[in-house]
Amino acid sequence: MKHNQSNIKKAKKYLDSNNCIGIPTETVYGLAGNAYSDIAVKKIFNLKKRPKNNPLIVHYYNLSELKKDCVLNKDFFLLYKKFCPGPLTFVLKLKKNSKISKIVTNNKKILAVRFPKQGLFKKLIKNLGYPLAAPSANISNKLSSVKASDVKEEFGNKIKFVLDGGKCKVGIESTIISLVKKPEILRLGGLENSKIKKVLNKPIIININPNKKNAPGQSKLHYSPGIPLRMNAKKLKKDEAFVVLKKKNIMNKDYFYLSKKGNLNEATKNLYSTLRKIKKKGYKSIAVEKIKSVGLGQSINDRLNRASKF
């Protein structure tokens, strides 16, 4: 406990000085900086080698802080009450007097916001006095980090500090819904669309591949382990790793299982760490068996499909 408190103080010190640090959330690790500071936000974009037209998600501790920056509506409050804190990001109208750095939004009048559930993150942000811009802690289009060691692997000594919160419980990025007009899913993620639809009790548009980026995670190539990946595979090729949803009674060093019993929550949690492990072992390519696009299977397939564009 004392160790955690000491690390939170250290993290705050770096953030207050407009530095970027690695932080844990329940989805994936974030590369965080003061969302009100142009200096900090520029550092995030530069470190990630992120295109300027790809907006950032800003993370808040509570509603009173968010109300200073965004316009909230009935749909927001319904979803907030049910799912927050948690793996759901909202795209909302930005208030004219908001202090959010214009670099965060690429000068747009909308903002993506989230309330993370992870304990250390909540303790950190509670005492900051400003929200945190925090995209995934990885080089753009590469695999997201789900452990502190992944972040260090990605950035080395280019970032000052990583707050270690263990392995992320969800394992992929948040689901993003725009509430600027009609409800519109902009990114599939750690919260199933069906659960959102049930709460809102109205049709939801799915728009995850738009011509213009309105949210993170919409690039055609994304989440790549850095080697070719093919989906819906039935047979292995030479020097290829085989990613399988459910553990089988097959003794083969080239098989990598996402879950013991085919549980999609477990598979989602293990997806990025499995792909990273395969790359480290020196495989030339990855084959993935067919995974049904049901529930979180949709989000898994979305990540794999974008990774396959390598």
Contacts in CASP RR format, 6 or more apart in sequence:
PFRMAT RR
TARGET T0000
AUTHOR 0000-0000-0000
METHOD contacts of the structure
MODEL  1
MKHNQSNIKKAKKYLDSNNCIGIPTETVYGLAGNAYSDIAVKKIFNLKKR
PKNNPLIVHYYNLSELKKDCVLNKDFFLLYKKFCPGPLTFVLKLKKNSKI
SKIVTNNKKILAVRFPKQGLFKKLIKNLGYPLAAPSANISNKLSSVKASD
VKEEFGNKIKFVLDGGKCKVGIESTIISLVKKPEILRLGGLENSKIKKVL
NKPIIININPNKKNAPGQSKLHYSPGIPLRMNAKKLKKDEAFVVLKKKNI
MNKDYFYLSKKGNLNEATKNLYSTLRKIKKKGYKSIAVEKIKSVGLGQSI
NDRLNRASKF
4 120 0 8 1.000
4 123 0 8 1.000
7 120 0 8 1.000
7 163 0 8 1.000
7 164 0 8 1.000
8 120 0 8 1.000
8 123 0 8 1.000
8 124 0 8 1.000
8 127 0 8 1.000
8 163 0 8 1.000
10 161 0 8 1.000
11 21 0 8 1.000
11 23 0 8 1.000
11 124 0 8 1.000
11 161 0 8 1.000
11 163 0 8 1.000
12 124 0 8 1.000
12 127 0 8 1.000
12 128 0 8 1.000
14 21 0 8 1.000
14 160 0 8 1.000
14 161 0 8 1.000
15 21 0 8 1.000
15 32 0 8 1.000
15 33 0 8 1.000
15 34 0 8 1.000
15 40 0 8 1.000
15 128 0 8 1.000
15 132 0 8 1.000
16 34 0 8 1.000
16 128 0 8 1.000
18 33 0 8 1.000
18 34 0 8 1.000
18 37 0 8 1.000
18 39 0 8 1.000
18 40 0 8 1.000
18 43 0 8 1.000
19 33 0 8 1.000
19 40 0 8 1.000
19 43 0 8 1.000
19 159 0 8 1.000
19 160 0 8 1.000
19 161 0 8 1.000
20 31 0 8 1.000
20 32 0 8 1.000
20 33 0 8 1.000
20 40 0 8 1.000
20 43 0 8 1.000
20 44 0 8 1.000
20 47 0 8 1.000
20 159 0 8 1.000
20 160 0 8 1.000
21 31 0 8 1.000
21 32 0 8 1.000
21 33 0 8 1.000
21 159 0 8 1.000
21 160 0 8 1.000
21 161 0 8 1.000
21 162 0 8 1.000
21 163 0 8 1.000
22 29 0 8 1.000
22 30 0 8 1.000
22 31 0 8 1.000
22 32 0 8 1.000
22 137 0 8 1.000
22 148 0 8 1.000
22 151 0 8 1.000
22 159 0 8 1.000
22 161 0 8 1.000
22 162 0 8 1.000
22 163 0 8 1.000
23 29 0 8 1.000
23 30 0 8 1.000
23 31 0 8 1.000
23 32 0 8 1.000
23 120 0 8 1.000
23 121 0 8 1.000
23 124 0 8 1.000
23 132 0 8 1.000
23 134 0 8 1.000
23 137 0 8 1.000
23 162 0 8 1.000
23 163 0 8 1.000
24 30 0 8 1.000
24 118 0 8 1.000
24 120 0 8 1.000
24 121 0 8 1.000
24 148 0 8 1.000
24 163 0 8 1.000
24 164 0 8 1.000
24 165 0 8 1.000
24 166 0 8 1.000
24 168 0 8 1.000
25 59 0 8 1.000
25 116 0 8 1.000
25 117 0 8 1.000
25 118 0 8 1.000
25 121 0 8 1.000
25 134 0 8 1.000
25 168 0 8 1.000
26 86 0 8 1.000
26 87 0 8 1.000
26 116 0 8 1.000
26 117 0 8 1.000
26 118 0 8 1.000
26 168 0 8 1.000
26 169 0 8 1.000
26 170 0 8 1.000
27 87 0 8 1.000
27 116 0 8 1.000
27 168 0 8 1.000
27 170 0 8 1.000
27 171 0 8 1.000
27 172 0 8 1.000
27 173 0 8 1.000
27 174 0 8 1.000
27 190 0 8 1.000
28 136 0 8 1.000
28 137 0 8 1.000
28 144 0 8 1.000
28 145 0 8 1.000
28 146 0 8 1.000
28 168 0 8 1.000
28 170 0 8 1.000
28 171 0 8 1.000
28 172 0 8 1.000
28 173 0 8 1.000
28 272 0 8 1.000
29 136 0 8 1.000
29 137 0 8 1.000
29 144 0 8 1.000
29 145 0 8 1.000
29 146 0 8 1.000
29 147 0 8 1.000
29 148 0 8 1.000
29 150 0 8 1.000
29 151 0 8 1.000
29 162 0 8 1.000
29 168 0 8 1.000
30 134 0 8 1.000
30 135 0 8 1.000
30 136 0 8 1.000
30 137 0 8 1.000
30 145 0 8 1.000
30 151 0 8 1.000
31 44 0 8 1.000
31 47 0 8 1.000
31 48 0 8 1.000
31 134 0 8 1.000
31 135 0 8 1.000
31 136 0 8 1.000
31 137 0 8 1.000
31 138 0 8 1.000
31 151 0 8 1.000
31 155 0 8 1.000
31 159 0 8 1.000
32 44 0 8 1.000
32 59 0 8 1.000
32 132 0 8 1.000
32 133 0 8 1.000
32 134 0 8 1.000
33 40 0 8 1.000
33 41 0 8 1.000
33 43 0 8 1.000
33 44 0 8 1.000
33 132 0 8 1.000
33 133 0 8 1.000
33 134 0 8 1.000
34 40 0 8 1.000
34 41 0 8 1.000
34 128 0 8 1.000
34 130 0 8 1.000
34 132 0 8 1.000
34 133 0 8 1.000
35 41 0 8 1.000
35 56 0 8 1.000
35 58 0 8 1.000
35 100 0 8 1.000
35 101 0 8 1.000
35 104 0 8 1.000
35 130 0 8 1.000
35 131 0 8 1.000
35 132 0 8 1.000
35 133 0 8 1.000
36 99 0 8 1.000
36 100 0 8 1.000
36 101 0 8 1.000
36 130 0 8 1.000
36 131 0 8 1.000
37 101 0 8 1.000
37 130 0 8 1.000
38 101 0 8 1.000
38 102 0 8 1.000
38 103 0 8 1.000
40 101 0 8 1.000
40 133 0 8 1.000
41 56 0 8 1.000
41 101 0 8 1.000
41 103 0 8 1.000
41 104 0 8 1.000
41 133 0 8 1.000
42 103 0 8 1.000
44 50 0 8 1.000
44 56 0 8 1.000
44 133 0 8 1.000
44 134 0 8 1.000
44 135 0 8 1.000
45 52 0 8 1.000
45 103 0 8 1.000
47 155 0 8 1.000
47 158 0 8 1.000
47 159 0 8 1.000
48 135 0 8 1.000
48 138 0 8 1.000
48 139 0 8 1.000
48 140 0 8 1.000
49 139 0 8 1.000
49 140 0 8 1.000
50 135 0 8 1.000
50 140 0 8 1.000
51 140 0 8 1.000
52 103 0 8 1.000
52 106 0 8 1.000
53 106 0 8 1.000
53 213 0 8 1.000
54 106 0 8 1.000
54 140 0 8 1.000
54 213 0 8 1.000
54 216 0 8 1.000
54 217 0 8 1.000
54 219 0 8 1.000
55 104 0 8 1.000
55 105 0 8 1.000
55 106 0 8 1.000
55 108 0 8 1.000
55 111 0 8 1.000
55 112 0 8 1.000
55 213 0 8 1.000
55 214 0 8 1.000
55 215 0 8 1.000
55 216 0 8 1.000
56 104 0 8 1.000
56 105 0 8 1.000
56 112 0 8 1.000
56 133 0 8 1.000
56 134 0 8 1.000
56 135 0 8 1.000
56 216 0 8 1.000
57 89 0 8 1.000
57 112 0 8 1.000
57 113 0 8 1.000
57 114 0 8 1.000
57 133 0 8 1.000
57 134 0 8 1.000
57 135 0 8 1.000
57 174 0 8 1.000
57 176 0 8 1.000
57 216 0 8 1.000
58 69 0 8 1.000
58 100 0 8 1.000
58 104 0 8 1.000
58 111 0 8 1.000
58 112 0 8 1.000
58 113 0 8 1.000
58 114 0 8 1.000
58 131 0 8 1.000
58 132 0 8 1.000
58 133 0 8 1.000
58 134 0 8 1.000
59 113 0 8 1.000
59 114 0 8 1.000
59 115 0 8 1.000
59 116 0 8 1.000
59 121 0 8 1.000
59 125 0 8 1.000
59 131 0 8 1.000
59 132 0 8 1.000
59 133 0 8 1.000
59 134 0 8 1.000
60 66 0 8 1.000
60 113 0 8 1.000
60 114 0 8 1.000
60 115 0 8 1.000
60 125 0 8 1.000
60 131 0 8 1.000
61 115 0 8 1.000
61 122 0 8 1.000
61 125 0 8 1.000
61 126 0 8 1.000
61 128 0 8 1.000
61 131 0 8 1.000
62 115 0 8 1.000
63 72 0 8 1.000
63 80 0 8 1.000
65 129 0 8 1.000
65 131 0 8 1.000
66 72 0 8 1.000
66 113 0 8 1.000
66 131 0 8 1.000
68 95 0 8 1.000
68 98 0 8 1.000
68 99 0 8 1.000
69 94 0 8 1.000
69 95 0 8 1.000
69 98 0 8 1.000
69 99 0 8 1.000
69 100 0 8 1.000
69 111 0 8 1.000
69 113 0 8 1.000
69 131 0 8 1.000
70 92 0 8 1.000
70 93 0 8 1.000
70 94 0 8 1.000
70 95 0 8 1.000
70 98 0 8 1.000
70 111 0 8 1.000
70 113 0 8 1.000
71 92 0 8 1.000
71 93 0 8 1.000
71 94 0 8 1.000
71 95 0 8 1.000
72 92 0 8 1.000
73 179 0 8 1.000
75 179 0 8 1.000
75 183 0 8 1.000
75 200 0 8 1.000
76 90 0 8 1.000
76 92 0 8 1.000
76 179 0 8 1.000
78 199 0 8 1.000
78 200 0 8 1.000
79 88 0 8 1.000
79 90 0 8 1.000
79 177 0 8 1.000
79 179 0 8 1.000
79 196 0 8 1.000
79 199 0 8 1.000
79 200 0 8 1.000
80 90 0 8 1.000
80 115 0 8 1.000
82 199 0 8 1.000
83 191 0 8 1.000
83 195 0 8 1.000
83 196 0 8 1.000
83 199 0 8 1.000
84 115 0 8 1.000
85 115 0 8 1.000
85 116 0 8 1.000
85 117 0 8 1.000
85 122 0 8 1.000
86 114 0 8 1.000
86 115 0 8 1.000
86 116 0 8 1.000
86 117 0 8 1.000
86 174 0 8 1.000
86 191 0 8 1.000
87 117 0 8 1.000
87 170 0 8 1.000
87 173 0 8 1.000
87 174 0 8 1.000
87 175 0 8 1.000
87 189 0 8 1.000
87 190 0 8 1.000
87 191 0 8 1.000
88 114 0 8 1.000
88 174 0 8 1.000
88 175 0 8 1.000
88 177 0 8 1.000
88 191 0 8 1.000
88 196 0 8 1.000
89 112 0 8 1.000
89 113 0 8 1.000
89 114 0 8 1.000
89 174 0 8 1.000
89 175 0 8 1.000
89 176 0 8 1.000
89 177 0 8 1.000
89 187 0 8 1.000
89 215 0 8 1.000
90 112 0 8 1.000
90 113 0 8 1.000
90 114 0 8 1.000
90 176 0 8 1.000
90 177 0 8 1.000
90 178 0 8 1.000
90 179 0 8 1.000
91 110 0 8 1.000
91 111 0 8 1.000
91 112 0 8 1.000
91 113 0 8 1.000
91 176 0 8 1.000
91 177 0 8 1.000
91 178 0 8 1.000
91 179 0 8 1.000
91 180 0 8 1.000
91 186 0 8 1.000
91 214 0 8 1.000
91 215 0 8 1.000
92 110 0 8 1.000
92 111 0 8 1.000
92 113 0 8 1.000
92 179 0 8 1.000
92 180 0 8 1.000
93 109 0 8 1.000
93 110 0 8 1.000
93 180 0 8 1.000
94 100 0 8 1.000
94 105 0 8 1.000
94 108 0 8 1.000
94 109 0 8 1.000
94 110 0 8 1.000
94 111 0 8 1.000
98 111 0 8 1.000
100 111 0 8 1.000
100 131 0 8 1.000
101 133 0 8 1.000
104 111 0 8 1.000
104 133 0 8 1.000
105 111 0 8 1.000
108 214 0 8 1.000
110 178 0 8 1.000
110 180 0 8 1.000
110 214 0 8 1.000
112 176 0 8 1.000
112 215 0 8 1.000
112 216 0 8 1.000
113 131 0 8 1.000
114 174 0 8 1.000
116 122 0 8 1.000
116 125 0 8 1.000
118 165 0 8 1.000
118 168 0 8 1.000
118 169 0 8 1.000
120 163 0 8 1.000
120 165 0 8 1.000
121 163 0 8 1.000
124 163 0 8 1.000
125 131 0 8 1.000
125 132 0 8 1.000
135 216 0 8 1.000
136 144 0 8 1.000
136 145 0 8 1.000
136 173 0 8 1.000
136 216 0 8 1.000
137 144 0 8 1.000
137 145 0 8 1.000
137 150 0 8 1.000
137 151 0 8 1.000
137 154 0 8 1.000
137 155 0 8 1.000
137 162 0 8 1.000
138 144 0 8 1.000
138 145 0 8 1.000
138 150 0 8 1.000
138 151 0 8 1.000
138 154 0 8 1.000
139 154 0 8 1.000
141 219 0 8 1.000
141 221 0 8 1.000
141 222 0 8 1.000
141 223 0 8 1.000
141 224 0 8 1.000
142 154 0 8 1.000
142 223 0 8 1.000
142 224 0 8 1.000
142 225 0 8 1.000
142 226 0 8 1.000
143 150 0 8 1.000
143 223 0 8 1.000
143 224 0 8 1.000
143 225 0 8 1.000
143 226 0 8 1.000
143 272 0 8 1.000
143 275 0 8 1.000
143 276 0 8 1.000
143 307 0 8 1.000
144 150 0 8 1.000
144 171 0 8 1.000
144 172 0 8 1.000
144 173 0 8 1.000
144 223 0 8 1.000
144 272 0 8 1.000
145 151 0 8 1.000
145 153 0 8 1.000
145 154 0 8 1.000
145 272 0 8 1.000
146 167 0 8 1.000
146 168 0 8 1.000
146 171 0 8 1.000
146 269 0 8 1.000
146 272 0 8 1.000
146 273 0 8 1.000
147 166 0 8 1.000
147 167 0 8 1.000
147 168 0 8 1.000
147 273 0 8 1.000
148 162 0 8 1.000
148 163 0 8 1.000
148 164 0 8 1.000
148 165 0 8 1.000
148 166 0 8 1.000
150 272 0 8 1.000
150 273 0 8 1.000
150 276 0 8 1.000
151 159 0 8 1.000
151 162 0 8 1.000
152 162 0 8 1.000
167 269 0 8 1.000
167 273 0 8 1.000
168 269 0 8 1.000
169 269 0 8 1.000
170 190 0 8 1.000
170 268 0 8 1.000
170 269 0 8 1.000
171 190 0 8 1.000
171 268 0 8 1.000
171 269 0 8 1.000
171 270 0 8 1.000
171 271 0 8 1.000
171 272 0 8 1.000
172 189 0 8 1.000
172 190 0 8 1.000
172 268 0 8 1.000
172 271 0 8 1.000
172 272 0 8 1.000
172 299 0 8 1.000
172 300 0 8 1.000
172 303 0 8 1.000
173 187 0 8 1.000
173 189 0 8 1.000
173 190 0 8 1.000
173 216 0 8 1.000
173 217 0 8 1.000
174 187 0 8 1.000
174 189 0 8 1.000
174 190 0 8 1.000
174 191 0 8 1.000
175 185 0 8 1.000
175 187 0 8 1.000
175 188 0 8 1.000
175 189 0 8 1.000
175 190 0 8 1.000
175 191 0 8 1.000
175 192 0 8 1.000
175 193 0 8 1.000
175 196 0 8 1.000
175 299 0 8 1.000
176 185 0 8 1.000
176 186 0 8 1.000
176 187 0 8 1.000
176 189 0 8 1.000
176 215 0 8 1.000
176 216 0 8 1.000
176 217 0 8 1.000
177 183 0 8 1.000
177 184 0 8 1.000
177 185 0 8 1.000
177 186 0 8 1.000
177 196 0 8 1.000
177 204 0 8 1.000
178 184 0 8 1.000
178 185 0 8 1.000
178 186 0 8 1.000
178 214 0 8 1.000
178 215 0 8 1.000
182 203 0 8 1.000
182 205 0 8 1.000
183 196 0 8 1.000
183 200 0 8 1.000
183 202 0 8 1.000
183 203 0 8 1.000
183 204 0 8 1.000
183 205 0 8 1.000
184 204 0 8 1.000
184 205 0 8 1.000
184 206 0 8 1.000
184 207 0 8 1.000
185 193 0 8 1.000
185 196 0 8 1.000
185 204 0 8 1.000
185 205 0 8 1.000
185 206 0 8 1.000
185 207 0 8 1.000
185 208 0 8 1.000
186 207 0 8 1.000
186 208 0 8 1.000
186 210 0 8 1.000
186 214 0 8 1.000
186 215 0 8 1.000
186 218 0 8 1.000
187 208 0 8 1.000
187 215 0 8 1.000
187 216 0 8 1.000
187 217 0 8 1.000
187 218 0 8 1.000
187 302 0 8 1.000
188 208 0 8 1.000
188 298 0 8 1.000
188 299 0 8 1.000
188 302 0 8 1.000
189 296 0 8 1.000
189 299 0 8 1.000
189 302 0 8 1.000
190 268 0 8 1.000
190 296 0 8 1.000
190 299 0 8 1.000
192 295 0 8 1.000
192 296 0 8 1.000
192 298 0 8 1.000
192 299 0 8 1.000
193 204 0 8 1.000
193 206 0 8 1.000
193 295 0 8 1.000
193 298 0 8 1.000
194 295 0 8 1.000
196 204 0 8 1.000
197 203 0 8 1.000
197 204 0 8 1.000
208 218 0 8 1.000
208 302 0 8 1.000
209 218 0 8 1.000
209 220 0 8 1.000
210 218 0 8 1.000
213 219 0 8 1.000
217 306 0 8 1.000
219 306 0 8 1.000
220 306 0 8 1.000
220 309 0 8 1.000
221 306 0 8 1.000
221 307 0 8 1.000
221 309 0 8 1.000
221 310 0 8 1.000
222 303 0 8 1.000
222 306 0 8 1.000
222 307 0 8 1.000
222 309 0 8 1.000
223 272 0 8 1.000
223 303 0 8 1.000
223 304 0 8 1.000
223 306 0 8 1.000
223 307 0 8 1.000
224 306 0 8 1.000
224 307 0 8 1.000
224 309 0 8 1.000
224 310 0 8 1.000
225 275 0 8 1.000
225 276 0 8 1.000
225 278 0 8 1.000
225 279 0 8 1.000
225 286 0 8 1.000
225 307 0 8 1.000
225 310 0 8 1.000
226 279 0 8 1.000
226 310 0 8 1.000
227 278 0 8 1.000
227 279 0 8 1.000
227 283 0 8 1.000
227 284 0 8 1.000
227 285 0 8 1.000
227 286 0 8 1.000
227 310 0 8 1.000
228 284 0 8 1.000
228 285 0 8 1.000
228 286 0 8 1.000
228 308 0 8 1.000
228 310 0 8 1.000
229 275 0 8 1.000
229 285 0 8 1.000
229 286 0 8 1.000
229 287 0 8 1.000
229 288 0 8 1.000
229 304 0 8 1.000
229 307 0 8 1.000
229 308 0 8 1.000
229 310 0 8 1.000
230 285 0 8 1.000
230 286 0 8 1.000
230 287 0 8 1.000
230 288 0 8 1.000
230 308 0 8 1.000
231 288 0 8 1.000
231 290 0 8 1.000
231 301 0 8 1.000
231 304 0 8 1.000
231 305 0 8 1.000
231 308 0 8 1.000
232 288 0 8 1.000
232 289 0 8 1.000
232 290 0 8 1.000
233 242 0 8 1.000
233 287 0 8 1.000
233 288 0 8 1.000
233 289 0 8 1.000
233 290 0 8 1.000
234 289 0 8 1.000
235 287 0 8 1.000
236 242 0 8 1.000
236 254 0 8 1.000
236 287 0 8 1.000
237 285 0 8 1.000
237 287 0 8 1.000
239 283 0 8 1.000
239 284 0 8 1.000
239 285 0 8 1.000
240 254 0 8 1.000
240 283 0 8 1.000
240 284 0 8 1.000
240 285 0 8 1.000
240 286 0 8 1.000
240 287 0 8 1.000
241 254 0 8 1.000
241 256 0 8 1.000
241 278 0 8 1.000
241 281 0 8 1.000
241 283 0 8 1.000
241 285 0 8 1.000
241 286 0 8 1.000
241 287 0 8 1.000
242 252 0 8 1.000
242 254 0 8 1.000
242 255 0 8 1.000
242 256 0 8 1.000
242 287 0 8 1.000
242 288 0 8 1.000
242 289 0 8 1.000
243 256 0 8 1.000
243 258 0 8 1.000
243 274 0 8 1.000
243 275 0 8 1.000
243 278 0 8 1.000
243 286 0 8 1.000
243 287 0 8 1.000
243 288 0 8 1.000
243 289 0 8 1.000
244 255 0 8 1.000
244 256 0 8 1.000
244 257 0 8 1.000
244 258 0 8 1.000
244 289 0 8 1.000
245 257 0 8 1.000
245 258 0 8 1.000
245 259 0 8 1.000
245 262 0 8 1.000
245 267 0 8 1.000
245 289 0 8 1.000
245 291 0 8 1.000
246 257 0 8 1.000
246 258 0 8 1.000
246 259 0 8 1.000
246 260 0 8 1.000
246 261 0 8 1.000
246 262 0 8 1.000
247 257 0 8 1.000
247 259 0 8 1.000
247 260 0 8 1.000
247 261 0 8 1.000
247 262 0 8 1.000
248 255 0 8 1.000
248 257 0 8 1.000
254 283 0 8 1.000
256 274 0 8 1.000
256 277 0 8 1.000
256 278 0 8 1.000
258 266 0 8 1.000
258 267 0 8 1.000
258 270 0 8 1.000
258 271 0 8 1.000
258 274 0 8 1.000
259 266 0 8 1.000
259 267 0 8 1.000
259 270 0 8 1.000
260 266 0 8 1.000
264 294 0 8 1.000
264 295 0 8 1.000
264 296 0 8 1.000
264 297 0 8 1.000
264 300 0 8 1.000
265 296 0 8 1.000
267 291 0 8 1.000
267 296 0 8 1.000
267 297 0 8 1.000
267 300 0 8 1.000
268 296 0 8 1.000
268 297 0 8 1.000
268 299 0 8 1.000
268 300 0 8 1.000
271 300 0 8 1.000
271 303 0 8 1.000
275 286 0 8 1.000
275 307 0 8 1.000
278 286 0 8 1.000
288 304 0 8 1.000
291 297 0 8 1.000
291 300 0 8 1.000
291 301 0 8 1.000
291 304 0 8 1.000
293 301 0 8 1.000
END
